[in-house]
Amino acid sequence: MDSLGYHYPEVAAERNPHNELSPWHIRPNDGRHVEWICPGNPTHRWSATPVSRVSGSTCPECQVTGSLTSS
Ligand SMILES: [Zn+2]
């Protein structure tokens, strides 16, 4: 259906499993904040809305350090 897990499995995989909302209960255009875990460094955790994630936002710490290359 219209869920993050269905349309954006790669983004959904970065969701912190401690979130109450599962990827199947989050819509890609959801405006609620969700916790995420950085795919490049699991110590990086941040909060963002699904709508910002699917539009291309990534880990803010990696954006600063540039340690996560976009290959
Ligand atoms: Zn990061």
N, CA, C, O and the ligand as a Tripos MOL2 file, in Angstrom:
@<TRIPOS>MOLECULE
protein
  285   283    72     0     0
PROTEIN
NO_CHARGES

@<TRIPOS>ATOM
      1 N           0.8390   -1.1920    0.0000 N.3       1 MET1
      2 CA          0.0000    0.0000    0.0000 C.3       1 MET1
      3 C           0.8780    1.2470    0.0000 C.2       1 MET1
      4 O           2.0450    1.1910   -0.3880 O.2       1 MET1
      5 N           0.3190    2.3610    0.4330 N.am      2 ASP2
      6 CA          1.0480    3.6230    0.3890 C.3       2 ASP2
      7 C           1.9180    3.7780    1.6320 C.2       2 ASP2
      8 O           1.7160    4.6840    2.4400 O.2       2 ASP2
      9 N           2.8900    2.8770    1.7680 N.am      3 SER3
     10 CA          3.7330    2.8990    2.9560 C.3       3 SER3
     11 C           5.1930    3.1260    2.5820 C.2       3 SER3
     12 O           5.6150    2.8770    1.4520 O.2       3 SER3
     13 N           5.9500    3.6080    3.5650 N.am      4 LEU4
     14 CA          7.3700    3.8320    3.3460 C.3       4 LEU4
     15 C           8.0860    2.5220    3.0280 C.2       4 LEU4
     16 O           8.9550    2.4740    2.1570 O.2       4 LEU4
     17 N           7.7140    1.4640    3.7400 N.am      5 GLY5
     18 CA          8.3760    0.1770    3.5420 C.3       5 GLY5
     19 C           8.1630   -0.3830    2.1500 C.2       5 GLY5
     20 O           8.9990   -1.1250    1.6350 O.2       5 GLY5
     21 N           7.0500   -0.0280    1.5460 N.am      6 TYR6
     22 CA          6.7470   -0.5420    0.2200 C.3       6 TYR6
     23 C           7.4450    0.2680   -0.8610 C.2       6 TYR6
     24 O           8.0530   -0.2890   -1.7750 O.2       6 TYR6
     25 N           7.3530    1.5770   -0.7490 N.am      7 HIS7
     26 CA          7.8620    2.4430   -1.8190 C.3       7 HIS7
     27 C           9.3470    2.7490   -1.6700 C.2       7 HIS7
     28 O          10.0510    2.9290   -2.6640 O.2       7 HIS7
     29 N           9.8230    2.8070   -0.4240 N.am      8 TYR8
     30 CA         11.2180    3.1950   -0.1800 C.3       8 TYR8
     31 C          11.8680    2.2270    0.8050 C.2       8 TYR8
     32 O          12.1900    2.6160    1.9270 O.2       8 TYR8
     33 N          12.0660    0.9760    0.4030 N.am      9 PRO9
     34 CA         12.6340   -0.0150    1.3360 C.3       9 PRO9
     35 C          14.0200    0.3640    1.8250 C.2       9 PRO9
     36 O          14.3850    0.0340    2.9540 O.2       9 PRO9
     37 N          14.8040    1.0530    0.9970 N.am     10 GLU10
     38 CA         16.1460    1.4290    1.4340 C.3      10 GLU10
     39 C          16.0840    2.4790    2.5360 C.2      10 GLU10
     40 O          16.8570    2.4270    3.4930 O.2      10 GLU10
     41 N          15.1720    3.4270    2.4020 N.am     11 VAL11
     42 CA         14.9920    4.4260    3.4530 C.3      11 VAL11
     43 C          14.4160    3.7680    4.6990 C.2      11 VAL11
     44 O          14.8510    4.0500    5.8150 O.2      11 VAL11
     45 N          13.4460    2.8990    4.5080 N.am     12 ALA12
     46 CA         12.8070    2.2410    5.6480 C.3      12 ALA12
     47 C          13.8070    1.4050    6.4330 C.2      12 ALA12
     48 O          13.6640    1.2510    7.6460 O.2      12 ALA12
     49 N          14.8170    0.8640    5.7610 N.am     13 ALA13
     50 CA         15.8140    0.0280    6.4260 C.3      13 ALA13
     51 C          16.6860    0.8380    7.3700 C.2      13 ALA13
     52 O          17.3080    0.2750    8.2710 O.2      13 ALA13
     53 N          16.7410    2.1670    7.1780 N.am     14 GLU14
     54 CA         17.5610    3.0070    8.0370 C.3      14 GLU14
     55 C          16.7850    3.5170    9.2530 C.2      14 GLU14
     56 O          17.3330    4.2120   10.1080 O.2      14 GLU14
     57 N          15.5290    3.1680    9.3110 N.am     15 ARG15
     58 CA         14.7120    3.5890   10.4480 C.3      15 ARG15
     59 C          15.1950    2.8870   11.7170 C.2      15 ARG15
     60 O          15.5180    1.6990   11.7010 O.2      15 ARG15
     61 N          15.2390    3.6430   12.8130 N.am     16 ASN16
     62 CA         15.5970    3.0550   14.1010 C.3      16 ASN16
     63 C          14.5080    2.0650   14.5180 C.2      16 ASN16
     64 O          13.3400    2.4440   14.6070 O.2      16 ASN16
     65 N          14.8720    0.7860   14.7780 N.am     17 PRO17
     66 CA         13.8510   -0.2070   15.1360 C.3      17 PRO17
     67 C          13.1210    0.1200   16.4210 C.2      17 PRO17
     68 O          12.0860   -0.4780   16.7140 O.2      17 PRO17
     69 N          13.6490    1.0680   17.2000 N.am     18 HIS18
     70 CA         12.9700    1.4410   18.4380 C.3      18 HIS18
     71 C          11.7780    2.3580   18.1980 C.2      18 HIS18
     72 O          11.0160    2.6390   19.1230 O.2      18 HIS18
     73 N          11.6140    2.8190   16.9820 N.am     19 ASN19
     74 CA         10.4490    3.6360   16.6890 C.3      19 ASN19
     75 C           9.1710    2.8380   16.8930 C.2      19 ASN19
     76 O           9.0920    1.6520   16.5750 O.2      19 ASN19
     77 N           8.1780    3.5250   17.4290 N.am     20 GLU20
     78 CA          6.9000    2.8470   17.6240 C.3      20 GLU20
     79 C           6.2400    2.5540   16.2790 C.2      20 GLU20
     80 O           5.5610    1.5400   16.1200 O.2      20 GLU20
     81 N           6.4410    3.4400   15.3260 N.am     21 LEU21
     82 CA          5.8130    3.2690   14.0210 C.3      21 LEU21
     83 C           6.6630    2.3510   13.1500 C.2      21 LEU21
     84 O           7.8620    2.5820   12.9960 O.2      21 LEU21
     85 N           6.0700    1.3380   12.5940 N.am     22 SER22
     86 CA          6.7800    0.4740   11.6650 C.3      22 SER22
     87 C           6.7640    1.1140   10.2840 C.2      22 SER22
     88 O           5.9420    1.9880   10.0090 O.2      22 SER22
     89 N           7.6920    0.6690    9.3980 N.am     23 PRO23
     90 CA          7.7060    1.2530    8.0510 C.3      23 PRO23
     91 C           6.3810    1.0820    7.3320 C.2      23 PRO23
     92 O           6.0580    1.8310    6.4100 O.2      23 PRO23
     93 N           5.6220    0.0930    7.7630 N.am     24 TRP24
     94 CA          4.3510   -0.1830    7.0990 C.3      24 TRP24
     95 C           3.2470    0.7260    7.6140 C.2      24 TRP24
     96 O           2.1550    0.7730    7.0480 O.2      24 TRP24
     97 N           3.5380    1.4500    8.6980 N.am     25 HIS25
     98 CA          2.5610    2.3840    9.2310 C.3      25 HIS25
     99 C           2.9790    3.8240    8.9730 C.2      25 HIS25
    100 O           2.2980    4.7590    9.3940 O.2      25 HIS25
    101 N           4.1130    4.0020    8.2730 N.am     26 ILE26
    102 CA          4.5870    5.3350    7.9370 C.3      26 ILE26
    103 C           4.3350    5.5670    6.4510 C.2      26 ILE26
    104 O           4.6450    4.7150    5.6180 O.2      26 ILE26
    105 N           3.7840    6.6970    6.1370 N.am     27 ARG27
    106 CA          3.6090    7.0450    4.7320 C.3      27 ARG27
    107 C           4.8100    7.8740    4.2700 C.2      27 ARG27
    108 O           5.3970    8.6190    5.0550 O.2      27 ARG27
    109 N           5.1760    7.7360    2.9720 N.am     28 PRO28
    110 CA          6.3180    8.5100    2.4670 C.3      28 PRO28
    111 C           6.1410   10.0090    2.6470 C.2      28 PRO28
    112 O           7.1280   10.7340    2.7650 O.2      28 PRO28
    113 N           4.9140   10.4820    2.6680 N.am     29 ASN29
    114 CA          4.6760   11.9240    2.8190 C.3      29 ASN29
    115 C           4.3030   12.2780    4.2520 C.2      29 ASN29
    116 O           3.7120   13.3260    4.5110 O.2      29 ASN29
    117 N           4.6560   11.3860    5.1840 N.am     30 ASP30
    118 CA          4.3090   11.6080    6.5860 C.3      30 ASP30
    119 C           5.1160   12.7740    7.1510 C.2      30 ASP30
    120 O           6.3190   12.8640    6.9080 O.2      30 ASP30
    121 N           4.4750   13.6600    7.8940 N.am     31 GLY31
    122 CA          5.1500   14.8120    8.4640 C.3      31 GLY31
    123 C           5.6130   14.5870    9.8870 C.2      31 GLY31
    124 O           6.1850   15.4900   10.4970 O.2      31 GLY31
    125 N           5.3770   13.3970   10.4310 N.am     32 ARG32
    126 CA          5.8160   13.1240   11.7940 C.3      32 ARG32
    127 C           7.3010   12.7700   11.8160 C.2      32 ARG32
    128 O           7.8140   12.1760   10.8680 O.2      32 ARG32
    129 N           7.9840   13.1290   12.8850 N.am     33 HIS33
    130 CA          9.4050   12.8440   12.9920 C.3      33 HIS33
    131 C           9.6340   11.3940   13.3690 C.2      33 HIS33
    132 O           8.9460   10.8390   14.2260 O.2      33 HIS33
    133 N          10.6190   10.7900   12.7100 N.am     34 VAL34
    134 CA         10.9950    9.4050   12.9200 C.3      34 VAL34
    135 C          12.4880    9.3830   13.2120 C.2      34 VAL34
    136 O          13.2450   10.1930   12.6770 O.2      34 VAL34
    137 N          12.9080    8.4520   14.0640 N.am     35 GLU35
    138 CA         14.3320    8.2960   14.3590 C.3      35 GLU35
    139 C          14.9730    7.3970   13.3080 C.2      35 GLU35
    140 O          14.3990    6.3930   12.8850 O.2      35 GLU35
    141 N          16.1980    7.7910   12.8950 N.am     36 TRP36
    142 CA         16.9310    7.0360   11.8840 C.3      36 TRP36
    143 C          18.3200    6.6850   12.3970 C.2      36 TRP36
    144 O          18.8810    7.3750   13.2490 O.2      36 TRP36
    145 N          18.8580    5.6050   11.8630 N.am     37 ILE37
    146 CA         20.2310    5.2050   12.1770 C.3      37 ILE37
    147 C          21.0410    5.2910   10.8960 C.2      37 ILE37
    148 O          20.6310    4.7860    9.8500 O.2      37 ILE37
    149 N          22.2050    5.9430   10.9910 N.am     38 CYS38
    150 CA         23.0500    6.1670    9.8320 C.3      38 CYS38
    151 C          23.5350    4.8450    9.2440 C.2      38 CYS38
    152 O          24.0340    4.0040    9.9900 O.2      38 CYS38
    153 N          23.4060    4.6320    7.9390 N.am     39 PRO39
    154 CA         23.8990    3.3960    7.3220 C.3      39 PRO39
    155 C          25.4210    3.3290    7.3010 C.2      39 PRO39
    156 O          25.9850    2.2380    7.2210 O.2      39 PRO39
    157 N          26.0860    4.4570    7.3690 N.am     40 GLY40
    158 CA         27.5410    4.4680    7.3260 C.3      40 GLY40
    159 C          28.1730    4.3800    8.7030 C.2      40 GLY40
    160 O          29.2970    3.8950    8.8350 O.2      40 GLY40
    161 N          27.4680    4.8420    9.7350 N.am     41 ASN41
    162 CA         28.0020    4.8260   11.0910 C.3      41 ASN41
    163 C          26.8360    4.6990   12.0660 C.2      41 ASN41
    164 O          26.0900    5.6570   12.2660 O.2      41 ASN41
    165 N          26.6710    3.5090   12.6820 N.am     42 PRO42
    166 CA         25.4980    3.2740   13.5420 C.3      42 PRO42
    167 C          25.4480    4.1790   14.7660 C.2      42 PRO42
    168 O          24.4170    4.2440   15.4350 O.2      42 PRO42
    169 N          26.5520    4.8870   15.0780 N.am     43 THR43
    170 CA         26.4920    5.8070   16.2150 C.3      43 THR43
    171 C          25.8200    7.1150   15.8270 C.2      43 THR43
    172 O          25.4670    7.9150   16.6940 O.2      43 THR43
    173 N          25.6420    7.3360   14.5400 N.am     44 HIS44
    174 CA         24.9180    8.5160   14.0680 C.3      44 HIS44
    175 C          23.4260    8.2160   14.0900 C.2      44 HIS44
    176 O          22.9490    7.2940   13.4290 O.2      44 HIS44
    177 N          22.7040    9.0150   14.8630 N.am     45 ARG45
    178 CA         21.2560    8.8620   14.8980 C.3      45 ARG45
    179 C          20.6400   10.2430   14.8230 C.2      45 ARG45
    180 O          21.1410   11.1980   15.4150 O.2      45 ARG45
    181 N          19.5600   10.3320   14.0960 N.am     46 TRP46
    182 CA         18.9280   11.6440   13.9700 C.3      46 TRP46
    183 C          17.4420   11.4640   13.7310 C.2      46 TRP46
    184 O          16.9530   10.3720   13.4400 O.2      46 TRP46
    185 N          16.7450   12.5850   13.8660 N.am     47 SER47
    186 CA         15.3050   12.5840   13.7130 C.3      47 SER47
    187 C          14.9460   13.4020   12.4870 C.2      47 SER47
    188 O          15.4350   14.5170   12.3050 O.2      47 SER47
    189 N          14.0940   12.8420   11.6510 N.am     48 ALA48
    190 CA         13.6620   13.5480   10.4510 C.3      48 ALA48
    191 C          12.3190   12.9990   10.0210 C.2      48 ALA48
    192 O          11.9190   11.9040   10.4160 O.2      48 ALA48
    193 N          11.6350   13.7740    9.2090 N.am     49 THR49
    194 CA         10.3560   13.3090    8.7020 C.3      49 THR49
    195 C          10.5810   12.4190    7.4800 C.2      49 THR49
    196 O          11.5350   12.6270    6.7300 O.2      49 THR49
    197 N           9.7110   11.4300    7.2770 N.am     50 PRO50
    198 CA          9.8290   10.5930    6.0800 C.3      50 PRO50
    199 C           9.8270   11.4090    4.8010 C.2      50 PRO50
    200 O          10.5180   11.0630    3.8420 O.2      50 PRO50
    201 N           9.0640   12.4830    4.7760 N.am     51 VAL51
    202 CA          8.9900   13.2690    3.5460 C.3      51 VAL51
    203 C          10.3350   13.8830    3.2090 C.2      51 VAL51
    204 O          10.6720   14.0360    2.0350 O.2      51 VAL51
    205 N          11.1170   14.2420    4.2400 N.am     52 SER52
    206 CA         12.4440   14.7960    3.9560 C.3      52 SER52
    207 C          13.4130   13.6990    3.5480 C.2      52 SER52
    208 O          14.3010   13.9380    2.7300 O.2      52 SER52
    209 N          13.2600   12.4950    4.1050 N.am     53 ARG53
    210 CA         14.1430   11.3910    3.7470 C.3      53 ARG53
    211 C          13.9630   10.9720    2.2920 C.2      53 ARG53
    212 O          14.9380   10.7740    1.5660 O.2      53 ARG53
    213 N          12.7010   10.8410    1.8740 N.am     54 VAL54
    214 CA         12.4710   10.3680    0.5110 C.3      54 VAL54
    215 C          12.8030   11.4370   -0.5150 C.2      54 VAL54
    216 O          12.9500   11.1460   -1.7020 O.2      54 VAL54
    217 N          12.9210   12.6870   -0.0480 N.am     55 SER55
    218 CA         13.3270   13.7400   -0.9850 C.3      55 SER55
    219 C          14.8400   13.8880   -1.0190 C.2      55 SER55
    220 O          15.3580   14.7770   -1.6950 O.2      55 SER55
    221 N          15.5600   13.0280   -0.2970 N.am     56 GLY56
    222 CA         17.0000   12.9750   -0.4800 C.3      56 GLY56
    223 C          17.8440   13.3390    0.7240 C.2      56 GLY56
    224 O          19.0700   13.2780    0.6380 O.2      56 GLY56
    225 N          17.2380   13.7200    1.8580 N.am     57 SER57
    226 CA         18.0580   14.0930    3.0070 C.3      57 SER57
    227 C          18.7190   12.8520    3.5980 C.2      57 SER57
    228 O          18.1380   11.7670    3.6120 O.2      57 SER57
    229 N          19.9550   13.0370    4.0900 N.am     58 THR58
    230 CA         20.7050   11.9280    4.6740 C.3      58 THR58
    231 C          21.2150   12.3410    6.0480 C.2      58 THR58
    232 O          20.8400   13.3880    6.5770 O.2      58 THR58
    233 N          22.0750   11.5000    6.6140 N.am     59 CYS59
    234 CA         22.6150   11.7250    7.9450 C.3      59 CYS59
    235 C          23.2800   13.0930    8.0460 C.2      59 CYS59
    236 O          24.2120   13.3690    7.2910 O.2      59 CYS59
    237 N          22.8300   13.9580    8.9530 N.am     60 PRO60
    238 CA         23.4180   15.3050    9.0480 C.3      60 PRO60
    239 C          24.8760   15.2840    9.4800 C.2      60 PRO60
    240 O          25.6480   16.1580    9.0820 O.2      60 PRO60
    241 N          25.2690   14.3000   10.2880 N.am     61 GLU61
    242 CA         26.6720   14.2270   10.7200 C.3      61 GLU61
    243 C          27.5760   13.8820    9.5400 C.2      61 GLU61
    244 O          28.6710   14.4310    9.4140 O.2      61 GLU61
    245 N          27.1280   12.9830    8.6840 N.am     62 CYS62
    246 CA         27.9430   12.6130    7.5260 C.3      62 CYS62
    247 C          27.9800   13.7640    6.5160 C.2      62 CYS62
    248 O          28.9640   13.9220    5.7930 O.2      62 CYS62
    249 N          26.9210   14.5610    6.4660 N.am     63 GLN63
    250 CA         26.9400   15.7010    5.5680 C.3      63 GLN63
    251 C          28.0030   16.6990    5.9950 C.2      63 GLN63
    252 O          28.6000   17.3820    5.1630 O.2      63 GLN63
    253 N          28.2330   16.7780    7.3010 N.am     64 VAL64
    254 CA         29.2420   17.7050    7.8230 C.3      64 VAL64
    255 C          30.6270   17.1750    7.5570 C.2      64 VAL64
    256 O          31.4970   17.9050    7.0830 O.2      64 VAL64
    257 N          30.8410   15.8840    7.8650 N.am     65 THR65
    258 CA         32.1870   15.3150    7.7540 C.3      65 THR65
    259 C          32.4960   14.8600    6.3440 C.2      65 THR65
    260 O          33.6610   14.7940    5.9530 O.2      65 THR65
    261 N          31.4690   14.5480    5.5800 N.am     66 GLY66
    262 CA         31.6880   14.0530    4.2340 C.3      66 GLY66
    263 C          32.2640   12.6490    4.1990 C.2      66 GLY66
    264 O          32.8690   12.2520    3.2030 O.2      66 GLY66
    265 N          32.0810   11.8890    5.2820 N.am     67 SER67
    266 CA         32.6690   10.5590    5.3680 C.3      67 SER67
    267 C          31.8510    9.5320    4.5830 C.2      67 SER67
    268 O          32.3300    8.4320    4.3070 O.2      67 SER67
    269 N          30.6280    9.8910    4.2290 N.am     68 LEU68
    270 CA         29.7970    8.9560    3.4950 C.3      68 LEU68
    271 C          29.7280    9.4000    2.0320 C.2      68 LEU68
    272 O          29.0190   10.3490    1.6960 O.2      68 LEU68
    273 N          30.4570    8.7170    1.1850 N.am     69 THR69
    274 CA         30.4940    9.0990   -0.2200 C.3      69 THR69
    275 C          29.2740    8.5610   -0.9360 C.2      69 THR69
    276 O          28.7640    7.4950   -0.5900 O.2      69 THR69
    277 N          28.8150    9.2800   -1.9120 N.am     70 SER70
    278 CA         27.6440    8.8520   -2.6640 C.3      70 SER70
    279 C          28.1000    8.1110   -3.9210 C.2      70 SER70
    280 O          28.1650    8.6820   -5.0090 O.2      70 SER70
    281 N          28.4030    6.8650   -3.7500 N.am     71 SER71
    282 CA         28.8830    6.0750   -4.8710 C.3      71 SER71
    283 C          27.7100    5.4270   -5.5790 C.2      71 SER71
    284 O          27.9020    4.7110   -6.5620 O.2      71 SER71
    285 ZN         26.2290    9.4050    9.5050 Zn       72 ZN72
@<TRIPOS>BOND
     1     1     2 1
     2     2     3 1
     3     3     4 2
     4     3     5 am
     5     5     6 1
     6     6     7 1
     7     7     8 2
     8     7     9 am
     9     9    10 1
    10    10    11 1
    11    11    12 2
    12    11    13 am
    13    13    14 1
    14    14    15 1
    15    15    16 2
    16    15    17 am
    17    17    18 1
    18    18    19 1
    19    19    20 2
    20    19    21 am
    21    21    22 1
    22    22    23 1
    23    23    24 2
    24    23    25 am
    25    25    26 1
    26    26    27 1
    27    27    28 2
    28    27    29 am
    29    29    30 1
    30    30    31 1
    31    31    32 2
    32    31    33 am
    33    33    34 1
    34    34    35 1
    35    35    36 2
    36    35    37 am
    37    37    38 1
    38    38    39 1
    39    39    40 2
    40    39    41 am
    41    41    42 1
    42    42    43 1
    43    43    44 2
    44    43    45 am
    45    45    46 1
    46    46    47 1
    47    47    48 2
    48    47    49 am
    49    49    50 1
    50    50    51 1
    51    51    52 2
    52    51    53 am
    53    53    54 1
    54    54    55 1
    55    55    56 2
    56    55    57 am
    57    57    58 1
    58    58    59 1
    59    59    60 2
    60    59    61 am
    61    61    62 1
    62    62    63 1
    63    63    64 2
    64    63    65 am
    65    65    66 1
    66    66    67 1
    67    67    68 2
    68    67    69 am
    69    69    70 1
    70    70    71 1
    71    71    72 2
    72    71    73 am
    73    73    74 1
    74    74    75 1
    75    75    76 2
    76    75    77 am
    77    77    78 1
    78    78    79 1
    79    79    80 2
    80    79    81 am
    81    81    82 1
    82    82    83 1
    83    83    84 2
    84    83    85 am
    85    85    86 1
    86    86    87 1
    87    87    88 2
    88    87    89 am
    89    89    90 1
    90    90    91 1
    91    91    92 2
    92    91    93 am
    93    93    94 1
    94    94    95 1
    95    95    96 2
    96    95    97 am
    97    97    98 1
    98    98    99 1
    99    99   100 2
   100    99   101 am
   101   101   102 1
   102   102   103 1
   103   103   104 2
   104   103   105 am
   105   105   106 1
   106   106   107 1
   107   107   108 2
   108   107   109 am
   109   109   110 1
   110   110   111 1
   111   111   112 2
   112   111   113 am
   113   113   114 1
   114   114   115 1
   115   115   116 2
   116   115   117 am
   117   117   118 1
   118   118   119 1
   119   119   120 2
   120   119   121 am
   121   121   122 1
   122   122   123 1
   123   123   124 2
   124   123   125 am
   125   125   126 1
   126   126   127 1
   127   127   128 2
   128   127   129 am
   129   129   130 1
   130   130   131 1
   131   131   132 2
   132   131   133 am
   133   133   134 1
   134   134   135 1
   135   135   136 2
   136   135   137 am
   137   137   138 1
   138   138   139 1
   139   139   140 2
   140   139   141 am
   141   141   142 1
   142   142   143 1
   143   143   144 2
   144   143   145 am
   145   145   146 1
   146   146   147 1
   147   147   148 2
   148   147   149 am
   149   149   150 1
   150   150   151 1
   151   151   152 2
   152   151   153 am
   153   153   154 1
   154   154   155 1
   155   155   156 2
   156   155   157 am
   157   157   158 1
   158   158   159 1
   159   159   160 2
   160   159   161 am
   161   161   162 1
   162   162   163 1
   163   163   164 2
   164   163   165 am
   165   165   166 1
   166   166   167 1
   167   167   168 2
   168   167   169 am
   169   169   170 1
   170   170   171 1
   171   171   172 2
   172   171   173 am
   173   173   174 1
   174   174   175 1
   175   175   176 2
   176   175   177 am
   177   177   178 1
   178   178   179 1
   179   179   180 2
   180   179   181 am
   181   181   182 1
   182   182   183 1
   183   183   184 2
   184   183   185 am
   185   185   186 1
   186   186   187 1
   187   187   188 2
   188   187   189 am
   189   189   190 1
   190   190   191 1
   191   191   192 2
   192   191   193 am
   193   193   194 1
   194   194   195 1
   195   195   196 2
   196   195   197 am
   197   197   198 1
   198   198   199 1
   199   199   200 2
   200   199   201 am
   201   201   202 1
   202   202   203 1
   203   203   204 2
   204   203   205 am
   205   205   206 1
   206   206   207 1
   207   207   208 2
   208   207   209 am
   209   209   210 1
   210   210   211 1
   211   211   212 2
   212   211   213 am
   213   213   214 1
   214   214   215 1
   215   215   216 2
   216   215   217 am
   217   217   218 1
   218   218   219 1
   219   219   220 2
   220   219   221 am
   221   221   222 1
   222   222   223 1
   223   223   224 2
   224   223   225 am
   225   225   226 1
   226   226   227 1
   227   227   228 2
   228   227   229 am
   229   229   230 1
   230   230   231 1
   231   231   232 2
   232   231   233 am
   233   233   234 1
   234   234   235 1
   235   235   236 2
   236   235   237 am
   237   237   238 1
   238   238   239 1
   239   239   240 2
   240   239   241 am
   241   241   242 1
   242   242   243 1
   243   243   244 2
   244   243   245 am
   245   245   246 1
   246   246   247 1
   247   247   248 2
   248   247   249 am
   249   249   250 1
   250   250   251 1
   251   251   252 2
   252   251   253 am
   253   253   254 1
   254   254   255 1
   255   255   256 2
   256   255   257 am
   257   257   258 1
   258   258   259 1
   259   259   260 2
   260   259   261 am
   261   261   262 1
   262   262   263 1
   263   263   264 2
   264   263   265 am
   265   265   266 1
   266   266   267 1
   267   267   268 2
   268   267   269 am
   269   269   270 1
   270   270   271 1
   271   271   272 2
   272   271   273 am
   273   273   274 1
   274   274   275 1
   275   275   276 2
   276   275   277 am
   277   277   278 1
   278   278   279 1
   279   279   280 2
   280   279   281 am
   281   281   282 1
   282   282   283 1
   283   283   284 2
@<TRIPOS>SUBSTRUCTURE
     1 MET1         2 RESIDUE 1 A MET
     2 ASP2         6 RESIDUE 1 A ASP
     3 SER3        10 RESIDUE 1 A SER
     4 LEU4        14 RESIDUE 1 A LEU
     5 GLY5        18 RESIDUE 1 A GLY
     6 TYR6        22 RESIDUE 1 A TYR
     7 HIS7        26 RESIDUE 1 A HIS
     8 TYR8        30 RESIDUE 1 A TYR
     9 PRO9        34 RESIDUE 1 A PRO
    10 GLU10       38 RESIDUE 1 A GLU
    11 VAL11       42 RESIDUE 1 A VAL
    12 ALA12       46 RESIDUE 1 A ALA
    13 ALA13       50 RESIDUE 1 A ALA
    14 GLU14       54 RESIDUE 1 A GLU
    15 ARG15       58 RESIDUE 1 A ARG
    16 ASN16       62 RESIDUE 1 A ASN
    17 PRO17       66 RESIDUE 1 A PRO
    18 HIS18       70 RESIDUE 1 A HIS
    19 ASN19       74 RESIDUE 1 A ASN
    20 GLU20       78 RESIDUE 1 A GLU
    21 LEU21       82 RESIDUE 1 A LEU
    22 SER22       86 RESIDUE 1 A SER
    23 PRO23       90 RESIDUE 1 A PRO
    24 TRP24       94 RESIDUE 1 A TRP
    25 HIS25       98 RESIDUE 1 A HIS
    26 ILE26      102 RESIDUE 1 A ILE
    27 ARG27      106 RESIDUE 1 A ARG
    28 PRO28      110 RESIDUE 1 A PRO
    29 ASN29      114 RESIDUE 1 A ASN
    30 ASP30      118 RESIDUE 1 A ASP
    31 GLY31      122 RESIDUE 1 A GLY
    32 ARG32      126 RESIDUE 1 A ARG
    33 HIS33      130 RESIDUE 1 A HIS
    34 VAL34      134 RESIDUE 1 A VAL
    35 GLU35      138 RESIDUE 1 A GLU
    36 TRP36      142 RESIDUE 1 A TRP
    37 ILE37      146 RESIDUE 1 A ILE
    38 CYS38      150 RESIDUE 1 A CYS
    39 PRO39      154 RESIDUE 1 A PRO
    40 GLY40      158 RESIDUE 1 A GLY
    41 ASN41      162 RESIDUE 1 A ASN
    42 PRO42      166 RESIDUE 1 A PRO
    43 THR43      170 RESIDUE 1 A THR
    44 HIS44      174 RESIDUE 1 A HIS
    45 ARG45      178 RESIDUE 1 A ARG
    46 TRP46      182 RESIDUE 1 A TRP
    47 SER47      186 RESIDUE 1 A SER
    48 ALA48      190 RESIDUE 1 A ALA
    49 THR49      194 RESIDUE 1 A THR
    50 PRO50      198 RESIDUE 1 A PRO
    51 VAL51      202 RESIDUE 1 A VAL
    52 SER52      206 RESIDUE 1 A SER
    53 ARG53      210 RESIDUE 1 A ARG
    54 VAL54      214 RESIDUE 1 A VAL
    55 SER55      218 RESIDUE 1 A SER
    56 GLY56      222 RESIDUE 1 A GLY
    57 SER57      226 RESIDUE 1 A SER
    58 THR58      230 RESIDUE 1 A THR
    59 CYS59      234 RESIDUE 1 A CYS
    60 PRO60      238 RESIDUE 1 A PRO
    61 GLU61      242 RESIDUE 1 A GLU
    62 CYS62      246 RESIDUE 1 A CYS
    63 GLN63      250 RESIDUE 1 A GLN
    64 VAL64      254 RESIDUE 1 A VAL
    65 THR65      258 RESIDUE 1 A THR
    66 GLY66      262 RESIDUE 1 A GLY
    67 SER67      266 RESIDUE 1 A SER
    68 LEU68      270 RESIDUE 1 A LEU
    69 THR69      274 RESIDUE 1 A THR
    70 SER70      278 RESIDUE 1 A SER
    71 SER71      282 RESIDUE 1 A SER
    72 ZN72       285 GROUP 0 **** ****
